[in-house]
Amino acid sequence: MTAAFDAALRGAPARMLRSDGGEVVLAVRRWHADAAGGDRWLLDRCSGPVVDLGCGPGRLVVALTRRGIPALGVDVSAAAVARCRARGAAVLQRDLFAALPGRWDHVLLADGNIGIGGDPFRLLRRAGALLRPGGTVLVETDPNPAACWSGMARVHTPEGAGPPLPWAVVGADALWEIAGAAGLAVTATYTGPRCFSELRLADAPRVGRRVASLPVVE
């Protein structure tokens, strides 16, 4: 899977073409910039040690570290890891399903990373297993709340098309069902140009499916 994203993780413009015909321009400039805009929702909900799964070039790890919050990035891509280290971010080059150190107050799945591996249920089970008691999984969801797709996709850059990889797209409504099956409950949501959900282990009380939208400067 690393080869599919390496050019984008080095800064090349990229788009993802899905097997169902869907296409999305990947937010490469945001990945390589400092954390800003909607990232603040994620950052403000982190109060203790954080692991960022699929951290890419590491902007969220850097931002959390600057806030005095211990943070570790995990990415399988050598290009991502090199960029993280150049920015001073703590990072492991590792498959997110491989052994990882410790337990965490917060697990991040930003920038559509809920799609990694094409199986959001398995990924949420993995994220939940990394939590300390009372911890949260913070997920960026598709802007379309009804989105729910799993299949194969290719990343296209000026260097060419990457190999097919399993991928998924999950909106906020679909996330409720998948999270519940994975033993997690949605406890907060954010709707704006980018959309996010906070999950806790399922014994935590649920809240309403929507909170007031707030303006986000992208």
C-alpha beads as a LAMMPS data file, in Angstrom:
LAMMPS data file: protein, C-alpha beads

218 atoms
217 bonds

1 atom types
1 bond types

-500.0 500.0 xlo xhi
-500.0 500.0 ylo yhi
-500.0 500.0 zlo zhi

Masses

1 110.0

Atoms # bond

1 1 1 0.000 0.000 0.000
2 1 1 2.897 2.382 0.648
3 1 1 3.763 2.740 -3.052
4 1 1 0.279 4.032 -3.787
5 1 1 0.775 7.137 -1.670
6 1 1 4.541 7.740 -1.679
7 1 1 4.565 10.392 -4.423
8 1 1 1.777 12.331 -2.687
9 1 1 3.578 11.994 0.628
10 1 1 6.591 13.614 -1.028
11 1 1 4.311 16.504 -2.093
12 1 1 3.104 15.588 -5.589
13 1 1 -0.516 16.470 -6.463
14 1 1 -2.693 13.372 -6.330
15 1 1 -6.200 12.096 -6.874
16 1 1 -7.834 8.825 -5.923
17 1 1 -9.951 6.931 -8.449
18 1 1 -12.292 4.332 -6.973
19 1 1 -13.514 1.149 -8.599
20 1 1 -17.088 2.489 -8.447
21 1 1 -16.103 5.474 -10.607
22 1 1 -15.821 7.943 -7.747
23 1 1 -12.897 10.356 -7.717
24 1 1 -11.462 12.641 -5.045
25 1 1 -8.577 15.086 -5.171
26 1 1 -6.339 14.291 -2.218
27 1 1 -5.554 17.156 0.157
28 1 1 -1.802 16.944 -0.348
29 1 1 -1.183 20.627 0.419
30 1 1 -3.005 20.268 3.740
31 1 1 -0.986 17.166 4.627
32 1 1 2.276 19.072 4.181
33 1 1 1.164 22.362 5.766
34 1 1 0.962 23.190 9.456
35 1 1 -2.215 22.086 11.243
36 1 1 -4.982 24.646 10.726
37 1 1 -8.699 25.071 10.088
38 1 1 -10.731 21.984 10.917
39 1 1 -7.671 20.355 12.477
40 1 1 -8.398 22.472 15.556
41 1 1 -11.445 20.345 16.399
42 1 1 -9.248 17.276 16.547
43 1 1 -6.435 18.986 18.435
44 1 1 -8.735 20.596 21.003
45 1 1 -10.221 17.210 21.933
46 1 1 -6.804 15.752 22.782
47 1 1 -5.754 16.119 26.416
48 1 1 -3.339 13.217 26.836
49 1 1 -1.073 10.910 24.828
50 1 1 -2.121 10.497 21.185
51 1 1 -1.315 8.000 18.451
52 1 1 -2.017 9.178 14.884
53 1 1 -2.676 6.183 12.618
54 1 1 -1.664 6.880 9.030
55 1 1 -0.018 10.133 10.119
56 1 1 1.403 11.029 6.697
57 1 1 3.856 13.962 6.886
58 1 1 2.983 14.459 10.545
59 1 1 1.298 17.850 10.839
60 1 1 -1.009 16.719 13.662
61 1 1 1.810 15.045 15.591
62 1 1 3.862 18.243 15.330
63 1 1 0.925 20.423 16.413
64 1 1 0.161 18.231 19.429
65 1 1 3.806 18.175 20.487
66 1 1 3.872 21.977 20.351
67 1 1 0.890 21.956 22.712
68 1 1 2.852 19.808 25.158
69 1 1 0.838 16.647 24.416
70 1 1 2.852 13.441 23.820
71 1 1 2.101 12.202 20.314
72 1 1 3.318 9.401 18.062
73 1 1 2.723 9.027 14.354
74 1 1 2.421 5.625 12.670
75 1 1 2.723 5.198 8.915
76 1 1 3.842 2.366 6.657
77 1 1 5.299 4.781 4.094
78 1 1 9.031 5.525 4.168
79 1 1 8.300 8.859 2.454
80 1 1 5.878 9.833 5.228
81 1 1 8.265 8.764 7.965
82 1 1 11.143 10.720 6.431
83 1 1 8.978 13.847 6.270
84 1 1 7.821 13.396 9.873
85 1 1 11.367 13.061 11.140
86 1 1 12.457 16.123 9.183
87 1 1 9.733 18.072 11.011
88 1 1 10.788 16.714 14.391
89 1 1 7.745 14.467 14.823
90 1 1 7.994 11.167 16.709
91 1 1 7.033 8.413 14.270
92 1 1 7.161 4.672 13.688
93 1 1 7.310 3.111 10.220
94 1 1 4.893 0.287 10.793
95 1 1 1.643 -1.225 9.618
96 1 1 -1.044 0.070 11.969
97 1 1 -2.229 -3.501 12.570
98 1 1 1.248 -4.559 13.733
99 1 1 2.348 -4.383 17.366
100 1 1 2.395 -0.815 18.681
101 1 1 3.686 0.437 22.029
102 1 1 1.453 1.279 24.959
103 1 1 -2.148 2.400 25.316
104 1 1 -3.353 5.864 24.407
105 1 1 -5.815 8.518 25.537
106 1 1 -6.653 9.316 21.930
107 1 1 -6.380 7.552 18.566
108 1 1 -6.564 9.725 15.446
109 1 1 -7.960 8.611 12.083
110 1 1 -7.827 11.918 10.198
111 1 1 -7.814 12.794 6.484
112 1 1 -10.035 9.895 5.450
113 1 1 -7.850 7.287 7.151
114 1 1 -10.972 5.432 8.272
115 1 1 -10.686 4.033 4.738
116 1 1 -7.319 2.324 5.274
117 1 1 -7.528 -1.358 4.394
118 1 1 -11.073 -1.149 3.079
119 1 1 -12.569 -2.535 6.320
120 1 1 -13.683 0.233 8.724
121 1 1 -15.060 -2.297 11.221
122 1 1 -11.674 -4.009 11.572
123 1 1 -9.906 -0.651 11.774
124 1 1 -12.204 0.653 14.515
125 1 1 -11.736 -2.557 16.486
126 1 1 -7.993 -2.010 16.208
127 1 1 -8.285 1.631 17.279
128 1 1 -10.458 0.714 20.263
129 1 1 -7.921 -1.884 21.391
130 1 1 -5.264 0.858 21.577
131 1 1 -7.289 3.010 23.994
132 1 1 -6.771 3.494 27.682
133 1 1 -9.973 3.438 29.775
134 1 1 -11.911 6.620 29.044
135 1 1 -10.000 7.278 25.829
136 1 1 -11.399 8.373 22.471
137 1 1 -11.067 7.569 18.794
138 1 1 -11.288 10.731 16.678
139 1 1 -12.401 10.015 13.115
140 1 1 -12.666 12.275 10.084
141 1 1 -15.717 11.219 8.082
142 1 1 -16.824 11.919 4.538
143 1 1 -18.721 15.222 4.097
144 1 1 -21.660 13.184 2.768
145 1 1 -23.160 11.705 5.959
146 1 1 -24.759 8.831 4.014
147 1 1 -21.513 7.773 2.316
148 1 1 -20.704 4.092 2.797
149 1 1 -18.456 2.391 0.258
150 1 1 -15.711 -0.221 0.263
151 1 1 -13.734 -1.464 -2.714
152 1 1 -10.500 -0.938 -4.628
153 1 1 -8.879 2.376 -5.499
154 1 1 -5.784 3.750 -7.243
155 1 1 -3.839 6.888 -6.411
156 1 1 -2.832 8.871 -9.505
157 1 1 0.037 11.400 -9.471
158 1 1 2.234 12.910 -12.207
159 1 1 4.483 9.872 -11.669
160 1 1 1.645 7.574 -12.776
161 1 1 -0.971 5.342 -11.165
162 1 1 -0.225 3.430 -8.011
163 1 1 -1.210 -0.209 -7.536
164 1 1 -4.808 -1.048 -6.570
165 1 1 -5.442 -0.893 -2.845
166 1 1 -8.445 -1.695 -0.666
167 1 1 -10.146 1.479 0.523
168 1 1 -13.379 2.629 2.137
169 1 1 -15.408 5.809 2.490
170 1 1 -17.591 6.356 5.571
171 1 1 -19.960 9.206 6.367
172 1 1 -21.196 10.156 9.827
173 1 1 -24.454 8.201 9.595
174 1 1 -22.757 4.988 8.487
175 1 1 -20.120 5.438 11.175
176 1 1 -22.766 5.098 13.898
177 1 1 -23.614 1.583 12.776
178 1 1 -20.040 0.464 12.140
179 1 1 -18.797 1.906 15.418
180 1 1 -21.561 0.192 17.353
181 1 1 -20.681 -3.155 15.837
182 1 1 -17.030 -2.524 16.757
183 1 1 -17.884 -1.852 20.409
184 1 1 -17.672 1.939 20.226
185 1 1 -20.252 4.695 20.649
186 1 1 -20.389 8.115 19.022
187 1 1 -20.193 10.748 21.764
188 1 1 -19.673 13.941 19.746
189 1 1 -19.792 15.075 16.131
190 1 1 -18.745 18.119 14.151
191 1 1 -20.225 19.141 10.810
192 1 1 -18.523 21.694 8.587
193 1 1 -16.397 21.759 5.442
194 1 1 -14.693 18.798 7.086
195 1 1 -16.603 16.427 9.378
196 1 1 -15.486 14.580 12.498
197 1 1 -16.805 12.141 15.085
198 1 1 -15.574 11.238 18.546
199 1 1 -15.971 7.625 19.665
200 1 1 -15.633 5.997 23.071
201 1 1 -15.956 2.439 24.257
202 1 1 -19.626 1.540 24.080
203 1 1 -20.404 1.856 27.791
204 1 1 -20.085 5.633 27.343
205 1 1 -23.385 7.543 26.900
206 1 1 -24.342 8.557 23.383
207 1 1 -25.304 12.060 22.383
208 1 1 -27.508 13.354 19.590
209 1 1 -26.307 12.687 16.065
210 1 1 -25.685 16.333 15.225
211 1 1 -24.170 19.358 16.928
212 1 1 -24.366 22.899 15.670
213 1 1 -22.135 23.554 12.669
214 1 1 -19.370 26.066 13.302
215 1 1 -17.480 28.022 10.679
216 1 1 -14.109 26.569 9.744
217 1 1 -11.469 28.494 7.851
218 1 1 -9.686 26.141 5.458

Bonds

1 1 1 2
2 1 2 3
3 1 3 4
4 1 4 5
5 1 5 6
6 1 6 7
7 1 7 8
8 1 8 9
9 1 9 10
10 1 10 11
11 1 11 12
12 1 12 13
13 1 13 14
14 1 14 15
15 1 15 16
16 1 16 17
17 1 17 18
18 1 18 19
19 1 19 20
20 1 20 21
21 1 21 22
22 1 22 23
23 1 23 24
24 1 24 25
25 1 25 26
26 1 26 27
27 1 27 28
28 1 28 29
29 1 29 30
30 1 30 31
31 1 31 32
32 1 32 33
33 1 33 34
34 1 34 35
35 1 35 36
36 1 36 37
37 1 37 38
38 1 38 39
39 1 39 40
40 1 40 41
41 1 41 42
42 1 42 43
43 1 43 44
44 1 44 45
45 1 45 46
46 1 46 47
47 1 47 48
48 1 48 49
49 1 49 50
50 1 50 51
51 1 51 52
52 1 52 53
53 1 53 54
54 1 54 55
55 1 55 56
56 1 56 57
57 1 57 58
58 1 58 59
59 1 59 60
60 1 60 61
61 1 61 62
62 1 62 63
63 1 63 64
64 1 64 65
65 1 65 66
66 1 66 67
67 1 67 68
68 1 68 69
69 1 69 70
70 1 70 71
71 1 71 72
72 1 72 73
73 1 73 74
74 1 74 75
75 1 75 76
76 1 76 77
77 1 77 78
78 1 78 79
79 1 79 80
80 1 80 81
81 1 81 82
82 1 82 83
83 1 83 84
84 1 84 85
85 1 85 86
86 1 86 87
87 1 87 88
88 1 88 89
89 1 89 90
90 1 90 91
91 1 91 92
92 1 92 93
93 1 93 94
94 1 94 95
95 1 95 96
96 1 96 97
97 1 97 98
98 1 98 99
99 1 99 100
100 1 100 101
101 1 101 102
102 1 102 103
103 1 103 104
104 1 104 105
105 1 105 106
106 1 106 107
107 1 107 108
108 1 108 109
109 1 109 110
110 1 110 111
111 1 111 112
112 1 112 113
113 1 113 114
114 1 114 115
115 1 115 116
116 1 116 117
117 1 117 118
118 1 118 119
119 1 119 120
120 1 120 121
121 1 121 122
122 1 122 123
123 1 123 124
124 1 124 125
125 1 125 126
126 1 126 127
127 1 127 128
128 1 128 129
129 1 129 130
130 1 130 131
131 1 131 132
132 1 132 133
133 1 133 134
134 1 134 135
135 1 135 136
136 1 136 137
137 1 137 138
138 1 138 139
139 1 139 140
140 1 140 141
141 1 141 142
142 1 142 143
143 1 143 144
144 1 144 145
145 1 145 146
146 1 146 147
147 1 147 148
148 1 148 149
149 1 149 150
150 1 150 151
151 1 151 152
152 1 152 153
153 1 153 154
154 1 154 155
155 1 155 156
156 1 156 157
157 1 157 158
158 1 158 159
159 1 159 160
160 1 160 161
161 1 161 162
162 1 162 163
163 1 163 164
164 1 164 165
165 1 165 166
166 1 166 167
167 1 167 168
168 1 168 169
169 1 169 170
170 1 170 171
171 1 171 172
172 1 172 173
173 1 173 174
174 1 174 175
175 1 175 176
176 1 176 177
177 1 177 178
178 1 178 179
179 1 179 180
180 1 180 181
181 1 181 182
182 1 182 183
183 1 183 184
184 1 184 185
185 1 185 186
186 1 186 187
187 1 187 188
188 1 188 189
189 1 189 190
190 1 190 191
191 1 191 192
192 1 192 193
193 1 193 194
194 1 194 195
195 1 195 196
196 1 196 197
197 1 197 198
198 1 198 199
199 1 199 200
200 1 200 201
201 1 201 202
202 1 202 203
203 1 203 204
204 1 204 205
205 1 205 206
206 1 206 207
207 1 207 208
208 1 208 209
209 1 209 210
210 1 210 211
211 1 211 212
212 1 212 213
213 1 213 214
214 1 214 215
215 1 215 216
216 1 216 217
217 1 217 218
